[in-house]
C-alpha cells in the first residue's frame, strides 16, 4: 500500500520499493494506492516501467482505488494502456460537489 505524496523528493524511495518487489521474478503485482494523494510524472513513470517489466514476464501491474487526482494523472499519462486500474474514486460527482 502506498500513501502520501510521490514526487521528486521521494522518487528514489518509490523506485527502490518497486524494484524490490520485482527482484524475485515477480510476474503479478497489485498496489493499493488509495492513500496516495498525489504522484508526479516521474513517480507515475516508475510505475509504468514496472508494468512494462511485469508484462514482459507474462504478468501485469494492478493499481487499486486511486483517488480522483491520481486517477486523472494516470489517465492523462495513458497508464491504463500498461496497467490495470481498479476502483477509481468515483464518490464525487464530476463537478466536485458530491452526489
ZABA-992933 format. One record per atom (N, C-alpha, C): x negated, y negated, z; atom name. Coordinates in pm, whole numbers, plus 50000, padded with zeros to 5 digits. Atoms other than C-alpha are relative to their C-alpha. Layout:
<sites>
   east  north     up  atom
      X      Y      Z    CA
...
</sites>
This chain:
<sites>
   east  north     up  atom
  49915  50118  50000     N
  50000  50000  50000    CA
  49911  49876  50000     C
  50072  50126  50006     N
  49869  49658  49903    CA
  50089  49889  50054     C
  49922  50112  49948     N
  49975  49340  50078    CA
  49916  49873  49996     C
  50067  50129  50001     N
  49893  48972  50090    CA
  49982  49947  49860     C
  50031  50059  50129     N
  49735  48785  49802    CA
  49872  50061  49945     C
  50120  49949  50068     N
  49489  48924  49550    CA
  49954  49893  49903     C
  50054  50106  50085     N
  49273  48656  49396    CA
  49848  50012  49995     C
  50144  49999  50018     N
  48912  48566  49324    CA
  49926  50037  50128     C
  50068  49974  49873     N
  48822  48587  49693    CA
  50011  50146  50045     C
  49980  49861  49956     N
  48949  48946  49726    CA
  49989  50102  49887     C
  50002  49909  50115     N
  48899  49095  49378    CA
  49898  50113  50018     C
  50101  49895  49979     N
  48582  49284  49479    CA
  50055  50108  50093     C
  49940  49904  49906     N
  48767  49447  49768    CA
  50106  50085  49930     C
  49898  49926  50076     N
  49058  49542  49541    CA
  49934  50098  49903     C
  50070  49915  50096     N
  48820  49680  49279    CA
  49938  50121  50070     C
  50060  49891  49924     N
  48635  49887  49540    CA
  50106  50099  50046     C
  49892  49915  49954     N
  48962  50021  49677    CA
  50053  50088  49887     C
  49948  49925  50115     N
  49092  50124  49335    CA
  49895  50098  49949     C
  50107  49912  50045     N
  48755  50267  49229    CA
  49987  50121  50093     C
  50005  49891  49904     N
  48750  50474  49547    CA
  50111  50102  49977     C
  49889  49909  50028     N
  49089  50620  49460    CA
  49977  50079  49872     C
  50024  49935  50129     N
  48971  50706  49108    CA
  49878  50091  50000     C
  50129  49931  50002     N
  48633  50851  49205    CA
  50008  50152  50004     C
  49990  49856  49988     N
  48754  51202  49279    CA
  50069  50068  49884     C
  49934  49940  50116     N
  48902  51259  48935    CA
  50151  49990  50005     C
  49855  50021  49988     N
  49249  51140  49034    CA
  50062  49978  49863     C
  49930  50018  50127     N
  49497  51161  48748    CA
  50125  49915  50017     C
  49877  50074  49973     N
  49804  51005  48910    CA
  49981  49917  50126     C
  50015  50090  49886     N
  49805  50705  49141    CA
  50125  49914  50009     C
  49885  50084  49973     N
  50103  50531  49296    CA
  49960  49900  50108     C
  50034  50106  49906     N
  50054  50197  49471    CA
  50125  49920  50033     C
  49889  50082  49953     N
  50321  50027  49680    CA
  49948  49857  50010     C
  50045  50140  50001     N
  50276  49656  49605    CA
  50107  49907  50057     C
  49890  50080  49947     N
  50590  49539  49787    CA
  49953  49891  50096     C
  50053  50100  49909     N
  50374  49348  50035    CA
  49912  49896  49936     C
  50083  50098  50070     N
  50180  49158  49770    CA
  50083  49880  49958     C
  49926  50121  50036     N
  50297  48802  49740    CA
  49943  49933  49875     C
  50063  50063  50116     N
  50052  48705  49464    CA
  49884  50086  49953     C
  50119  49938  50059     N
  49795  48856  49228    CA
  49961  49918  49878     C
  50045  50077  50115     N
  49585  48656  48985    CA
  49970  50094  49884     C
  50021  49919  50121     N
  49500  48772  48634    CA
  49883  50097  50015     C
  50112  49911  49978     N
  49167  48920  48744    CA
  50040  50123  50080     C
  49953  49889  49919     N
  49340  49135  49003    CA
  50091  50092  49919     C
  49913  49920  50086     N
  49601  49248  48752    CA
  49912  50079  49902     C
  50094  49932  50091     N
  49313  49334  48517    CA
  49941  50124  50066     C
  50052  49884  49927     N
  49166  49565  48785    CA
  50101  50114  49994     C
  49895  49898  50003     N
  49499  49749  48799    CA
  50019  50055  49859     C
  49982  49956  50138     N
  49528  49761  48420    CA
  49885  50091  49956     C
  50113  49914  50033     N
  49178  49907  48384    CA
  50013  50136  50069     C
  49975  49873  49931     N
  49267  50170  48645    CA
  50105  50081  49924     C
  49896  49931  50077     N
  49579  50251  48442    CA
  49943  50062  49874     C
  50064  49946  50121     N
  49367  50296  48129    CA
  49919  50124  50035     C
  50079  49885  49956     N
  49131  50529  48314    CA
  50089  50120  50029     C
  49907  49892  49965     N
  49420  50734  48451    CA
  50066  50058  49875     C
  49938  49954  50125     N
  49582  50752  48108    CA
  49904  50090  49921     C
  50101  49919  50069     N
  49258  50885  47957    CA
  49987  50138  50064     C
  50006  49872  49929     N
  49270  51159  48220    CA
  50130  50079  49988     C
  49872  49932  50016     N
  49622  51251  48120    CA
  50101  49968  50108     C
  49910  50039  49891     N
  49788  51077  48413    CA
  50053  49859  49982     C
  49950  50135  50008     N
  49908  50732  48498    CA
  50003  49929  50133     C
  49989  50087  49883     N
  49947  50445  48742    CA
  50144  49955  50013     C
  49865  50048  49970     N
  50276  50356  48908    CA
  49988  49893  50108     C
  49990  50105  49899     N
  50335  50029  49092    CA
  50142  49998  50052     C
  49867  49997  49939     N
  50624  50029  49337    CA
  50039  49865  50058     C
  49931  50113  49939     N
  50852  49740  49429    CA
  49923  49867  50002     C
  50066  50131  49999     N
  50660  49430  49317    CA
  50102  49889  50029     C
  49916  50117  49975     N
  50802  49105  49449    CA
  50019  49924  49869     C
  49961  50071  50123     N
  50958  48873  49194    CA
  49883  49929  49931     C
  50110  50075  50059     N
  50650  48654  49142    CA
  49897  50095  49937     C
  50095  49903  50053     N
  50417  48952  49097    CA
  50058  50071  49878     C
  49935  49934  50114     N
  50667  49124  48866    CA
  49993  49911  49877     C
  50007  50093  50114     N
  50669  48812  48647    CA
  49860  49997  49940     C
  50138  50001  50050     N
  50289  48803  48621    CA
  49970  50131  49926     C
  50019  49870  50067     N
  50286  49175  48536    CA
  50067  50000  49863     C
  49928  50007  50128     N
  50546  49113  48264    CA
  49925  49913  49900     C
  50071  50092  50088     N
  50354  48817  48120    CA
  49874  50063  49944     C
  50127  49938  50042     N
  50033  49020  48105    CA
  50020  50131  49924     C
  49972  49877  50074     N
  50206  49316  47941    CA
  49959  50127  50073     C
  50044  49885  49921     N
  50114  49551  48224    CA
  50089  50122  49982     C
  49906  49888  50017     N
  50423  49764  48159    CA
  49963  50088  49881     C
  50048  49919  50112     N
  50250  49885  47842    CA
  49900  50106  50046     C
  50104  49910  49950     N
  49982  50057  48052    CA
  50040  50078  50124     C
  49962  49937  49873     N
  50156  50147  48376    CA
  50151  49997  50017     C
  49859  49997  49967     N
  50495  50226  48519    CA
  50024  49907  50118     C
  49965  50092  49893     N
  50655  49957  48732    CA
  50141  50034  50044     C
  49870  49957  49949     N
  50940  50075  48952    CA
  50049  49911  50113     C
  49937  50070  49889     N
  51184  49894  49177    CA
  49966  49854  50009     C
  50025  50144  49996     N
  51123  49536  49076    CA
  50098  49934  50094     C
  49915  50072  49905     N
  51260  49294  49336    CA
  50107  49925  49923     C
  49888  50062  50073     N
  51599  49212  49188    CA
  50106  49951  50096     C
  49904  50045  49899     N
  51763  49097  49510    CA
  50045  49857  49974     C
  49965  50139  50028     N
  51760  48738  49391    CA
  50055  49986  49860     C
  49947  50030  50133     N
  51963  48605  49103    CA
  49893  49925  49922     C
  50102  50067  50081     N
  51763  48461  48810    CA
  49975  49855  50038     C
  50021  50140  49966     N
  51817  48106  48936    CA
  49935  49983  50137     C
  50067  50005  49872     N
  51655  48197  49271    CA
  50092  49969  50116     C
  49904  50036  49896     N
  51974  48121  49468    CA
  50058  50120  50072     C
  49940  49881  49941     N
  52054  48480  49565    CA
  50126  50038  49927     C
  49879  49955  50069     N
  52362  48673  49465    CA
  50124  49956  50070     C
</sites>
